[in-house]
Amino acid sequence: MWNILKVAGSLHNDKYRSDIDGIRALAVLLVVICHAFPEWFPKGFIGVDIFFVISGFLISSILIKDAENNKFSIKRFYQRRIRRIAPALITVLLSTLMLSWWCLFKPEYLSVGKHFIASLLFSENFLLWSEVSYFDIAAELKPTLHLWSLAVEEQFYIVWPIIIYLAYRMRWNLLYACLIMTVLSFILNTYHVHHNPTAAYYSPLERSWELMVGAILAIVQHRYPNALSKFKNGQSALGVVFIIVGLVVIKPARFPGAAALLPTLGTFFLLSAGSKSWINRNILSLSPVVWLGFISYPLYLWHWPLLSLTRITFGPLTALNASLCLIVSVLAAFLTVVIVEVPARRSQAPVKWLLIMLAFIFALSIMVATGSLTPRIKSNAIPTKNEWAFLEDSLEKKYDNSTGEYTLGKGVHDIIFIGDSHVAQYAPYLDKKLSEMNQSASLYVGGGCIPIVGVSTTATFRKTCANMIKSAFNEASNDRYKTVVIGGAWNRYFLAQDELSRDYLYKDNYINTGKGMDLALSRLQEDIVHLQNLHKNVVLILDNPKQSYFLTDRNRLVLQIKNGMVAPRNKEHRKLNEYLKSYFMQLGVRVIDPAESVCGDNTVCYITDAYGNIIYKDTDHFNPDWIVNNGGFLGPIWQR
């Protein structure tokens, strides 16, 4: 198995350093374990930052050497780049497209086609950036998500070779130029980590400083070969310490920014230590470690589609499923190297044939994205309408993030609803019920708009939420309203740790912490008491059960549809519902718990009803076509 190490070496025939493959092994190991076991190893994503520095160092070293020897050629650079990345990328993309055809339903398959197009254009980071919103599907359900980092690299290499060429042609000081660009990119990245975290994560302008850390090392080693050779063992040890500290202290919510200095500088020190330092020579150059590093690129390409498609098909990853995915990924990566990459390197595969293959996949991706090429599973029983469909289609209202005021029903206007999509999801039923009772109501709702005055969030697409919620509570004080209904995704706000949920703050306290939740609930209590003093009937709708099984078991819903299917109920969510119910009932608030209708007991909840109808649209929103006829549990709203 180790025979493939004989062909290991620089793609560009420079002097080979086995310890760099060892650093690659470390990087890919961190990433794949993090993706397979995020609860156990949540910070392994810093492996991507390690890859960035390695890439910047190696590519810059080659470009500088070519420029020094008057052999610099943009055309030759891109030819070598295509030969490096295309063979494995073609193999994995074709395989993923076939697996997606077998596993996915049409809406999912259409999305895969769109992401394949972006991946082939090396713009997946921009597509993911544009999709980040309340309505976006979970990241783990996007089979090409991981290709954002490859896109960032290729965007960087559109500009960087030209800068090096101009620096030598115009006699610029390349080191100074690189330092200035690195500092500017770092400052922009650090600023946006706090003000626009999505841009900080996906923007090539804001991640390029990490590649330029490697470029700086390449420039320094070329111009001052002995500058970093005095403390080799100390440098490599310091590099390992920086990376380990990063794995301990880095907080995902505020990354990259300054926190990314730990893995990037750690990699800088490991690379600068050279192959003769003790750690690099005795650990990073071990044959099994080098072997893993040699297959690191195809392993990175393979692991995520397999994990993602497994999640989509079989539900949340178990330890067994995740482990099997990693084993298959390693095997697939090894075979890709032996059967595809090594022969392509030895034969110097013509670039035109690689481009033809990429163009072929691009054409297939367009057919998939436009629906011309359909998946294997023809029937589609999963709901296609989202929680805003009724409000946006029937009422022809268009708001940023769907945040605004809507009117339902026809008749006496004396009810006001305040909340987020977990209130908006009831619109089909409410409109029908209100019309039957000759009533109408105002809905002040918005995606991810927590109905508590004073709670803020850094998410730019929710920028209108705070003012809307404040206006809604002011409007609720109007004499015309007899009943005020408040609802929201309380489970998400008070318990969730994902990127879209963890940044809600009240008085500088995150509300998914004990102190923050207590402060936020106290503020909501103040507003409720104020409304009660105005003789309003206040109703609180608790969150409906949220569970990833409601989404990811949907393949079984179509292939083995049956009545009364159930899935486990989240224990933490149940405890929160019980706490909130007790909290608000003591205030004299009428509390509605949807779980009492859709859960058989305290341990399981229904996925399909007694007639086989699918209850959920996604992990935590009801199917609009189901709720329109099954919203009877909202009856207490009309009790006086």
C-alpha positions in Angstrom: 0.0 0.0 0.0 2.9 2.3 0.7 4.2 1.9 -2.9 2.3 5.0 -4.0 4.6 7.1 -1.8 7.3 6.5 -4.4 5.4 8.8 -6.7 4.8 11.3 -4.0 6.4 14.7 -4.6 5.7 18.1 -5.7 3.3 18.3 -8.6 5.7 20.8 -10.1 8.9 18.7 -9.7 10.3 20.8 -6.9 12.2 19.3 -4.0 9.8 17.0 -2.1 9.2 17.3 1.6 7.5 14.3 3.1 6.7 16.3 6.3 4.4 18.6 4.3 2.3 15.6 3.4 2.4 14.9 7.1 0.9 18.3 7.8 -1.7 17.7 5.1 -2.6 14.5 7.0 -3.1 16.4 10.2 -5.3 18.9 8.3 -7.5 16.4 6.6 -7.8 14.3 9.8 -9.1 17.3 11.7 -11.7 18.1 9.1 -13.1 14.7 8.4 -13.4 13.8 12.1 -15.1 17.1 12.8 -17.6 16.5 10.0 -18.3 12.9 11.0 -18.5 13.5 14.7 -19.3 17.2 15.3 -20.6 16.7 18.8 -17.4 15.0 19.9 -14.9 17.0 17.9 -16.5 20.3 17.0 -13.4 22.4 16.2 -11.6 20.3 13.6 -12.8 22.7 10.9 -9.5 24.5 11.5 -7.9 21.9 9.3 -9.2 24.0 6.3 -7.1 26.9 7.6 -4.0 24.6 7.7 -4.7 23.7 4.1 -4.9 27.3 3.1 -1.4 28.1 4.5 0.1 25.0 2.9 -1.3 25.9 -0.4 -0.1 29.5 -0.2 3.4 28.3 0.7 3.8 25.6 -2.0 2.2 27.5 -4.9 4.1 30.8 -4.0 7.4 28.9 -3.8 6.9 27.5 -7.3 5.8 30.8 -8.8 8.7 32.7 -7.2 11.2 30.1 -8.4 9.8 30.4 -12.0 9.9 34.2 -11.8 13.5 34.2 -10.6 14.5 31.8 -13.5 12.6 33.8 -16.1 10.3 30.8 -16.7 7.2 32.4 -15.4 4.1 31.5 -17.5 0.5 32.1 -16.5 -0.6 29.5 -19.1 1.7 26.9 -17.7 0.7 27.6 -14.2 -3.0 27.1 -14.9 -2.2 23.9 -16.9 -0.4 22.5 -13.9 -3.2 23.6 -11.6 -5.8 21.9 -13.8 -3.8 18.7 -13.9 -3.5 18.8 -10.1 -7.2 19.4 -9.1 -9.2 18.1 -12.1 -8.7 14.3 -12.1 -9.9 13.7 -8.6 -12.6 16.4 -8.8 -14.0 14.9 -12.0 -14.1 11.5 -10.3 -15.8 12.7 -7.2 -18.3 15.0 -8.9 -19.4 12.3 -11.3 -19.8 9.8 -8.5 -21.7 12.3 -6.4 -24.1 13.1 -9.3 -24.9 9.4 -9.7 -25.4 8.8 -6.0 -27.6 11.9 -5.8 -29.6 10.5 -8.8 -30.2 7.3 -6.8 -30.9 8.9 -3.4 -32.6 12.2 -3.8 -36.1 13.6 -4.7 -36.6 16.1 -7.4 -36.4 19.3 -5.3 -33.2 18.1 -3.7 -31.8 17.0 -7.1 -32.5 20.4 -8.6 -30.6 22.0 -5.7 -27.6 19.6 -6.3 -27.5 20.7 -9.9 -27.3 24.3 -8.9 -24.5 23.6 -6.5 -22.6 21.5 -9.1 -22.7 24.4 -11.5 -21.3 26.7 -8.8 -18.6 24.2 -7.8 -17.5 23.7 -11.4 -17.2 27.5 -11.8 -15.3 27.6 -8.5 -17.9 29.9 -7.0 -19.5 27.6 -4.4 -18.5 30.0 -1.7 -20.5 32.8 -3.3 -23.6 30.5 -3.7 -23.4 29.4 -0.1 -23.0 33.0 1.0 -26.1 34.0 -0.9 -28.1 31.2 0.5 -27.4 31.8 4.2 -30.8 32.9 5.6 -33.6 31.6 7.8 -35.0 29.7 4.8 -31.8 27.9 3.9 -31.6 24.1 4.3 -29.2 22.6 6.8 -25.6 22.7 5.8 -25.1 19.0 6.3 -27.7 18.3 3.6 -25.6 20.0 0.8 -23.3 17.4 -0.8 -21.0 19.9 -2.3 -20.7 22.3 0.7 -17.1 21.5 1.3 -16.0 22.8 -2.1 -16.3 26.4 -0.9 -12.7 26.2 0.3 -11.5 25.0 -3.1 -13.4 27.9 -4.7 -11.6 30.4 -2.4 -8.2 28.9 -3.3 -8.9 29.1 -7.1 -10.2 32.7 -6.8 -7.0 33.6 -5.0 -4.9 32.0 -7.7 -6.7 34.1 -10.4 -5.0 37.2 -8.9 -1.9 36.0 -7.0 0.2 34.8 -10.0 -0.4 38.1 -11.7 0.7 40.0 -8.7 3.9 38.0 -8.5 4.5 38.5 -12.2 4.0 42.3 -11.9 6.2 42.5 -8.8 9.1 41.0 -10.7 8.4 42.9 -13.9 7.9 46.3 -12.1 10.6 45.5 -9.5 8.2 45.9 -6.5 9.2 44.6 -3.1 7.1 41.4 -3.1 7.4 40.9 0.6 6.2 44.3 1.5 3.3 44.0 -1.0 2.3 40.6 0.5 2.5 41.9 4.0 0.3 44.9 3.2 -2.3 42.7 1.5 -2.2 40.2 4.3 -2.8 42.9 7.0 -5.6 44.5 5.0 -7.4 41.2 4.4 -6.9 40.2 8.1 -8.3 43.6 9.3 -11.4 43.2 7.0 -11.9 39.6 8.2 -11.6 40.5 11.8 -14.1 43.4 11.5 -16.6 41.3 9.6 -16.4 38.4 12.1 -18.4 40.7 14.4 -20.5 42.5 11.9 -21.0 40.1 9.0 -19.9 36.6 9.9 -21.1 35.1 6.7 -18.9 37.4 4.6 -16.0 36.8 7.0 -16.3 33.0 6.4 -16.9 32.8 2.6 -15.4 35.9 1.1 -12.1 35.3 -0.8 -11.0 38.8 0.1 -11.3 37.9 3.8 -9.8 34.5 3.7 -6.9 35.3 1.4 -4.7 36.4 4.3 -4.5 32.8 5.4 -3.1 31.8 2.0 -0.7 34.8 2.1 0.7 33.7 5.4 2.0 30.7 3.5 3.2 33.1 0.7 5.1 35.2 3.2 7.0 32.2 4.4 7.8 31.2 0.7 9.1 34.7 0.1 11.2 34.8 3.3 12.7 31.4 2.7 13.6 32.3 -0.8 15.2 35.6 0.0 16.6 34.8 3.4 17.1 31.0 3.5 18.8 31.0 6.9 16.5 33.5 8.6 14.2 30.8 10.1 16.7 27.9 10.5 18.1 28.6 14.0 15.3 27.2 16.2 13.8 24.5 14.1 12.8 22.2 16.9 11.3 25.1 18.8 9.4 26.3 15.8 7.8 22.9 15.1 6.9 22.5 18.8 5.4 26.0 18.9 3.4 25.1 15.7 1.9 22.0 17.3 1.1 24.0 20.5 -0.7 26.7 18.5 -2.9 24.2 16.7 -3.7 22.3 19.8 -4.6 25.5 21.6 -6.8 26.4 18.6 -8.7 23.1 19.0 -9.4 24.0 22.6 -10.2 27.7 22.7 -11.6 28.7 19.3 -15.3 29.6 19.3 -17.1 28.7 16.0 -19.4 31.7 16.4 -16.5 34.1 16.1 -14.3 32.4 13.4 -12.1 33.0 11.5 -10.9 36.5 12.4 -8.2 36.7 15.0 -8.9 33.2 16.2 -7.6 31.8 12.9 -4.2 33.1 13.8 -3.7 30.0 15.9 -4.0 27.3 13.2 -2.4 29.6 10.5 0.6 30.6 12.6 0.9 27.0 13.9 1.1 25.8 10.3 3.6 28.6 9.5 5.9 27.4 12.2 5.6 23.8 11.2 6.5 24.6 7.6 9.3 27.0 8.5 10.9 24.4 10.8 11.8 22.3 7.8 12.0 18.5 7.3 14.9 18.1 9.7 13.2 19.3 12.9 12.5 16.5 15.3 8.7 16.6 15.0 8.7 17.0 11.3 11.3 14.2 10.8 10.1 11.7 13.4 6.3 12.1 13.4 5.1 14.0 10.4 7.4 12.0 8.1 6.2 8.6 9.3 5.1 6.4 6.3 1.4 6.0 7.5 1.2 9.8 8.1 2.7 10.7 4.8 0.4 8.1 3.1 -2.7 9.8 4.6 -1.3 13.2 3.5 -0.7 11.9 0.0 -4.4 11.0 -0.3 -5.6 14.0 1.6 -7.0 15.9 -1.4 -9.3 13.1 -2.7 -10.1 12.2 0.9 -11.3 15.8 1.4 -13.4 15.6 -1.8 -14.9 12.2 -1.0 -15.8 12.4 2.7 -18.4 15.2 2.7 -20.7 13.9 -0.1 -20.8 10.5 1.5 -21.6 11.9 4.9 -24.2 14.3 3.5 -26.0 11.7 1.3 -26.0 9.3 4.2 -27.7 11.9 6.4 -30.2 12.6 3.7 -31.0 9.0 3.1 -30.9 7.4 6.6 -31.4 10.3 9.0 -29.0 11.7 11.6 -25.6 10.1 11.6 -25.0 7.4 14.1 -21.5 6.6 15.2 -21.6 3.5 13.1 -22.8 5.2 10.0 -20.2 8.0 10.4 -17.4 5.5 10.9 -18.4 3.5 7.8 -18.5 6.7 5.8 -15.0 7.5 6.8 -13.7 4.0 6.0 -15.4 4.2 2.6 -13.9 7.7 2.1 -10.4 6.5 2.8 -10.8 3.5 0.5 -12.3 5.7 -2.3 -9.5 8.3 -1.9 -6.8 5.6 -2.1 -8.4 4.1 -5.2 -8.7 7.6 -6.7 -5.0 8.2 -6.2 -4.0 4.8 -7.6 -6.4 4.6 -10.5 -6.9 8.2 -11.5 -4.3 10.7 -10.0 -1.1 8.8 -10.3 -1.6 7.7 -13.9 -2.7 11.2 -14.8 0.5 12.7 -13.3 2.8 10.1 -14.9 1.2 10.5 -18.3 0.8 14.3 -18.1 -2.8 14.0 -19.1 -3.7 16.6 -21.8 -5.4 19.5 -20.3 -8.0 19.7 -23.1 -9.4 16.2 -22.2 -9.7 17.2 -18.5 -11.5 20.4 -19.6 -13.8 18.4 -21.9 -14.7 16.1 -18.9 -15.4 19.1 -16.7 -17.5 20.6 -19.5 -19.4 17.3 -19.7 -20.2 17.4 -16.0 -21.1 21.1 -16.3 -23.7 20.2 -19.1 -25.1 17.4 -16.9 -25.4 19.8 -14.0 -27.3 22.3 -16.1 -29.7 19.5 -17.1 -30.1 18.5 -13.4 -30.6 22.1 -12.3 -33.3 22.8 -15.0 -35.1 19.6 -14.4 -34.2 18.1 -17.7 -32.5 15.2 -16.0 -34.7 13.8 -13.3 -33.8 11.5 -10.3 -34.6 7.8 -10.0 -37.4 8.4 -7.4 -40.2 9.8 -9.5 -42.9 10.1 -6.8 -42.6 13.1 -4.5 -44.7 13.0 -1.4 -42.6 15.5 0.5 -44.2 18.9 0.9 -42.9 21.6 -1.5 -44.6 24.6 0.1 -42.8 26.4 2.9 -44.2 28.1 6.0 -44.5 31.4 4.1 -46.2 30.1 1.0 -49.7 31.1 2.0 -48.9 34.6 3.2 -46.7 35.4 0.2 -48.7 33.7 -2.5 -52.3 34.3 -1.4 -51.9 37.8 0.0 -49.3 38.9 -2.5 -47.2 40.6 0.2 -43.4 40.8 -0.3 -41.2 41.8 2.6 -37.4 41.5 3.2 -37.1 38.2 5.1 -40.9 38.1 5.0 -40.8 40.5 8.0 -43.9 42.7 8.2 -47.6 43.0 8.8 -50.1 40.7 7.2 -53.9 40.5 7.5 -55.9 37.2 7.7 -59.6 36.5 7.6 -62.6 38.8 6.9 -64.7 40.5 9.6 -64.2 42.0 13.0 -60.5 42.9 13.5 -59.7 42.2 17.1 -56.8 39.7 17.2 -53.1 40.3 16.7 -50.4 37.6 16.3 -46.8 38.4 17.0 -43.9 36.0 16.2 -41.8 34.3 13.6 -42.2 31.5 11.1 -43.6 29.3 13.8 -46.6 31.6 13.9 -46.6 32.2 10.1 -46.9 28.4 9.6 -50.5 28.5 11.0 -51.7 31.1 8.4 -53.6 28.7 6.2 -55.6 27.4 9.1 -56.0 30.8 10.8 -57.3 32.4 7.6 -59.9 29.7 7.2 -61.0 29.7 10.8 -61.1 33.5 11.1 -63.3 33.8 8.0 -65.7 31.1 9.3 -66.1 33.2 12.5 -66.4 36.5 10.6 -63.2 37.8 12.1 -59.9 39.1 10.9 -56.5 39.4 12.5 -53.1 41.1 12.1 -50.0 39.1 11.9 -46.7 40.7 12.7 -44.2 38.0 11.7 -40.8 37.6 10.2 -38.3 34.8 9.7 -36.3 34.3 12.8 -37.9 37.3 14.5 -38.0 36.3 18.2 -41.1 38.0 19.8 -39.3 39.7 22.6 -38.6 43.4 22.6 -34.9 44.3 22.9 -33.4 41.0 21.7 -30.8 41.7 18.9 -29.0 39.6 16.4 -26.0 40.1 14.1 -27.7 38.3 11.2 -28.0 40.9 8.4 -31.1 39.3 6.9 -32.9 39.8 10.2 -32.1 43.5 10.5 -35.7 44.5 10.3 -36.9 42.1 13.1 -36.2 44.3 16.1 -38.2 47.3 14.9 -41.0 45.1 13.7 -41.4 43.3 17.0 -41.3 46.6 18.9 -44.0 48.0 16.6 -46.1 44.9 17.0 -46.2 45.2 20.8 -47.0 48.9 20.5 -49.8 48.0 18.1 -51.1 45.3 20.5 -51.8 48.0 23.0 -54.4 49.4 20.7 -58.0 49.2 22.0 -59.2 47.4 18.9 -57.4 44.2 19.9 -59.0 41.9 22.5 -56.6 39.0 22.1 -52.8 39.0 21.7 -51.2 35.8 20.5 -47.4 35.4 20.9 -45.5 32.5 19.5 -42.0 31.5 18.3 -39.3 28.9 17.8 -38.5 28.9 21.5 -36.5 25.6 21.2 -34.3 27.2 18.6 -33.8 30.5 20.5 -33.1 29.1 23.9 -31.4 25.8 23.2 -29.9 25.7 19.7 -26.2 26.1 19.0 -26.2 26.3 15.2 -24.9 29.3 13.3 -28.3 30.9 12.6 -29.6 30.6 16.2 -26.8 31.2 18.6 -26.3 34.9 18.1 -29.4 36.3 19.8 -28.5 38.7 22.5 -30.4 40.5 25.2 -28.5 43.1 27.3 -25.2 41.6 25.9 -26.2 38.1 27.1 -26.7 35.2 24.6 -30.3 34.0 25.3 -29.3 30.3 24.7 -27.5 30.6 28.1 -29.3 30.4 31.5 -28.8 34.0 32.4 -29.7 35.3 28.9 -32.9 33.3 28.8 -34.0 34.5 32.3 -33.4 38.1 31.3 -35.3 37.7 28.0 -38.2 36.0 29.6 -38.4 38.7 32.2 -38.7 41.3 29.5 -41.5 39.3 27.8 -43.2 39.0 31.1 -43.2 42.8 31.5 -44.9 43.2 28.1 -47.4 40.5 28.9 -48.3 42.0 32.2 -48.7 45.4 30.5 -51.1 43.9 28.0 -53.1 42.2 30.7 -53.4 45.5 32.6 -55.0 46.8 29.4 -57.5 43.9 29.7 -56.1 41.9 26.8 -56.4 38.1 26.6 -52.9 36.9 26.1 -52.2 33.5 24.5 -48.7 32.0 24.2 -48.1 29.3 21.6 -45.2 27.0 22.6 -42.8 25.7 20.0 -43.9 22.6 18.0 -41.6 19.6 18.4 -38.4 19.9 16.5 -36.4 16.8 15.5 -34.1 16.1 12.6 -35.9 12.8 12.0 -38.9 14.8 10.7 -36.8 15.9 7.8 -34.2 13.2 7.1 -36.5 10.2 7.3 -38.5 11.6 4.4 -37.1 9.0 2.0 -38.8 6.4 4.1 -42.0 8.4 4.1 -42.1 8.1 0.3 -40.7 4.6 -0.1 -42.6 3.0 2.9 -45.5 5.4 3.5 -47.7 4.3 6.3 -50.1 5.7 8.9 -49.0 6.9 12.3 -45.3 6.9 11.8 -43.4 8.2 14.8 -40.0 9.6 15.6 -38.2 10.2 18.9 -39.1 13.4 20.7 -36.2 15.7 21.8 -36.0 15.5 25.6 -34.4 19.0 26.0 -37.2 20.5 24.0 -39.9 18.7 26.0 -38.3 20.0 29.3 -38.2 23.6 27.9 -41.9 23.4 26.9 -42.8 22.2 30.4 -40.8 25.0 32.0 -42.3 27.7 29.7 -45.8 26.3 30.3 -45.4 26.6 34.0 -43.8 30.0 33.8 -46.5 31.7 31.8 -49.5 29.9 33.2 -48.5 31.4 36.6 -49.0 34.8 34.9 -52.5 33.9 33.9 -51.5 33.4 30.2 -53.4 30.8 28.2 -50.7 28.4 26.8 -51.1 26.2 23.7 -48.7 23.3 23.4 -48.8 21.8 19.8 -47.0 18.7 21.1 -50.2 17.7 22.9 -51.7 17.2 19.5 -48.9 15.7 17.5 -47.1 13.6 20.0 -48.4 10.3 21.1 -46.7 10.6 24.5 -43.6 12.2 26.0 -41.2 10.1 24.1 -42.3 10.1 20.4 -44.1 12.4 18.0 -46.0 11.6 14.8 -44.4 12.1 11.4 -47.6 11.0 9.6 -51.1 11.2 10.9 -53.7 8.4 11.1 -54.4 8.8 7.4 -50.8 8.8 6.2 -50.6 12.5 5.7 -47.1 14.0 6.2 -47.2 16.4 9.2 -43.9 18.2 8.8 -42.5 20.3 6.0 -39.0 20.2 7.5 -37.3 19.7 10.8 -39.5 22.1 12.7 -42.3 23.5 10.5 -45.7 22.0 9.9 -46.7 21.0 6.4 -49.0 23.8 5.2 -51.2 21.3 3.4 -51.6 19.4 6.7 -52.0 22.3 9.1 -54.9 23.9 7.1 -57.1 21.0 8.2 -55.5 20.1 11.5 -55.0 23.3 13.4 -57.8 22.6 15.9 -55.4 22.6 18.8 -55.3 26.4 18.3 -58.9 26.6 19.6 -58.0 28.3 22.9 -57.2 31.5 21.0 -60.9 32.1 20.7 -61.8 31.3 24.3 -62.7 34.4 26.3 
